[in-house]
Amino acid sequence: MSQINLLTNERIVDRTNTEYYNALRTNIQFLGKDIKVIALTSTSENEGKSTVSVNIAISLAELGYKTILVDLLWLVDSNLLTK
C-alpha cells in the first residue's frame, strides 16, 4: 500500500481555504463534546469527500484533538440488493 504525506500534497491539502475549514471545524465543535465520529459521504465520485475530510482532520489535529482519518471505498454488489 502506498503512503501519501498529506501535509505536503497540494492536490489534497488546500491551504488557500484554511479559514473555511476552520469555520467548519468551529461549527463541529458547537455540536458538543460528545461527538466521536464524523462521517462524510456523497452519491457520486469526485465530489471532494477526501479533500474535505483531510482538511477537516488537519484542522482538528492542529487544535490538539485526537484525530484518525479513515478513507475507504465501500462498494456494494447491486445483485445483492435485489435478492
C-alpha positions in Angstrom: 0.0 0.0 0.0 1.4 3.4 -0.9 1.7 6.2 1.6 0.9 9.9 0.9 2.3 12.7 3.0 -0.9 14.7 3.5 0.7 17.8 4.8 2.8 18.3 1.6 0.4 17.1 -1.0 -1.0 20.3 -2.6 -3.7 18.4 -4.5 -5.3 17.3 -1.2 -4.4 19.9 1.4 -6.0 23.2 0.4 -4.1 25.9 2.3 -5.9 28.7 0.4 -9.2 27.7 2.0 -7.9 27.1 5.5 -10.3 29.6 7.1 -13.3 27.8 5.5 -12.2 24.6 7.0 -11.5 26.3 10.4 -15.1 27.7 10.3 -16.4 24.2 9.6 -14.3 22.9 12.4 -15.8 25.5 14.8 -19.3 24.5 13.7 -18.5 20.9 14.5 -17.2 22.0 17.9 -20.5 23.7 18.7 -22.3 20.3 18.2 -21.0 19.3 21.6 -18.2 17.5 23.3 -19.8 14.0 22.8 -19.0 14.0 19.1 -16.7 11.0 18.4 -17.3 10.3 14.7 -17.7 12.5 11.7 -18.8 10.7 8.5 -18.7 12.3 5.1 -20.5 10.7 2.2 -22.0 11.5 -1.2 -23.9 9.9 -4.0 -21.2 10.0 -6.7 -17.5 10.2 -7.3 -15.3 13.3 -7.4 -17.4 15.5 -5.1 -14.5 16.3 -2.8 -15.1 13.9 0.1 -11.5 13.1 0.6 -10.3 16.6 0.2 -12.8 17.9 2.8 -12.1 15.0 5.1 -8.4 15.6 5.1 -8.6 19.3 5.6 -11.1 19.0 8.5 -8.9 16.3 10.1 -5.8 18.6 9.8 -7.8 21.5 11.2 -8.9 19.4 14.2 -5.5 17.9 14.8 -3.9 21.3 14.7 -6.1 22.2 17.7 -4.9 19.2 19.6 -7.8 16.9 19.0 -7.0 13.2 18.7 -7.7 12.6 15.0 -7.9 9.4 12.9 -8.8 9.7 9.3 -10.1 6.6 7.5 -10.7 7.0 3.8 -12.2 4.0 2.1 -14.2 3.0 -0.9 -17.3 0.9 0.0 -18.7 -1.0 -2.9 -21.9 -3.0 -2.7 -22.8 -5.5 -5.4 -26.1 -4.4 -6.9 -27.1 -8.1 -7.4 -27.1 -8.5 -3.6 -29.6 -5.7 -3.2 -32.1 -7.3 -5.5 -32.2 -10.7 -3.7 
